[in-house]
């Protein structure tokens, strides 16, 4: 079992009530928007989790485009859903960063 203080910054940063959600945001949130709106996590943790989500999707889409995924390639429909999910994660992350910058400025 992984130690929560491992190499993922969000796991080490968060002492929030829902810190157990940190290891895999795709598993614990129905959408990137739900993660973005989760006020039980601090802003830095939400941003880091969205970055991890985005990175996971980047890797999945890259592996698929290079033919490095499982022996059966995913369907065009599933690839389209992953690409749409990636756009939503990117948008949620951009909105969080913009809000943080406007609050700081």
N, C-alpha and C positions, 0 to 999 in steps of 0.2 A: 504494500500500500504506500502511496506517495506521501511524503511529509509535506504538510501544508506550507511550510516555510521554504519550499524548494525554489526552483529557478524562476518561477513566475512571479513578477512583482506584485500583481494584484492579490495573490495569495498571501504574500508577506505583509502587504500594506494594510489589509482590511481586518479590523477588529469589530466590524459591524455585525448586527444581529443575523444577517443573511450571508455571512462569509462562506458558509458551506456551498453557496451557489458559485463561488469563484472558480473552481477548477474547470468547469465546462459550461459556459453560458448557453451554448446551443441546446444543451440538454435541459437546462433549468428555466429558460425563458421561451415563451411561444414566439416572440419576435424581437428584433433589435430595438424596436420602439418600446417594448415592455422593459427591457434592460435600461434603456435611456431614462425611462420614467421612474425607475425603482429608487425611491427616496431613502430606502433603508441602507443603501450603499453610498459612500461618499463619491464626489464627482471624479476624483482621480481613479478610483477603483472602477467606476462605470466606464470611463474612457479606456482604461487598460483592458478591461474585459471585451469591449467592442473592438479594440485593436487585435486581441487574440482571436476573436471570432472572425474578423476580416482576414487575418493571416491564415487561419484554418481553411477558409473558403478559397483564398489565393492558391494555397497548396493543392487543394482538391481539383480546382479548375485547371491549374497548370499540369498536374499529373494526368488528368484526363486528356488535355490537348496534346500531350506528348506520348499518349498511349501507355502510360506507366501505371495505370490504375489496375484494378482487379482484372482477371482474365476475360470477363465479359464487360465490354465498355458500357457506360451508362447510356441510357436513351437520350435522345435530343430533348425530350420533355424534361427529364431530370436535370440535365445540364442547364436548360433554360431556367428551371426553378433555382438552381444554385447561383446562376448569374443574377437573377432577380434578388435573391437573398443578399448577395454581395452588394448590389446597389443600395438596398435598404440599410445594411450595416454601415456602408460608407456615408450615406446621408445622415444617419443618426449620429455618427461620430463627428461629422462636419458641424452639425447643429450644436452638439455639446461643446465642441471647441469654440465655436462662435459665441455661444452664451457665456462661457467662461471668460473669454477675452473681453466681451462687452461689460461684464460685471467687474472685471479688474481695471478696465480703462476708464 
